[in-house]
Amino acid sequence: MYIPSSNAENDPGIIFDFIEAHSLGALVTTGADGLFATHLPLLVDRTRGPHGTLQGHIARANPHHRMADSESEALVIFTGPDAYITPAWYPAKAEHGKVVPTWNYVAVHAHGTLRFIQDPAFPHAHLQALTTRHEAGRDQEWSVSDAPAEFIAGLERAIVGVEITITRLEGKWKMSQNRSAADIDGVVRGLADSGDEVQQRVAEIVEARRPAR
């Protein structure tokens, strides 16, 4: 992905934190039939492989596991808060008018080697880990064991494990870093005053990513 130096995030810890907070990824591969993508929740293991490992699952009915060869190259795309940025927020608009709209966003690309896991023992352990991760902190945490064992066993037979050994991570935080301090002030103020929770979150990131002048 195209990443200007002012937008680049190279710290693996920060990138992994982002993936864990925005864990629905788009798995993209190419094969004889061209590009194919599947959206799936993924767990991160920071300790496995040279750059970490992602694990997930897809439906056995999904042709993706037949279209992409094991050990093939894969790309997983994660995205986070984003917002339209109007030039009306820039003081530069009143000064010279040479401004245009843009979009602020966060994106992470994880490149890696794909493997589909057919081991029947994988789904149960993976689903338990996935559920534990996302049920944590709820008033009434649901557990895999809350459902009938034969029902869960049937669901597990209907999925295929997915594992991506990460070979390269790219992080892009495009958050108005190329604008003047005054224009950044205007963006933060405009987003924060919008009343929209996502835009307010973007305002926080723009402030946190403000370049040192």
Secondary structure, 3 states (H helix, E strand, C coil): CCCCHHHEECCHHHHHHHHHHCCEEEEEEEECCEEEEEEEECEEECCCCCCCEEEEEEECCCCHHHHCCCCCEEEEEEEEEEEEECHHHCHHHHHCCCCCCEEEEEEEEEEEEEEEECCCCHHHHHHHHHHHHHHCCCCCCCCHHHCCHHHHHHHHHCEEEEEEEEEEEEEEEECCCCCCHHHHHHHHHHHHCCCCHHHHHHHHHHHHCCCCC
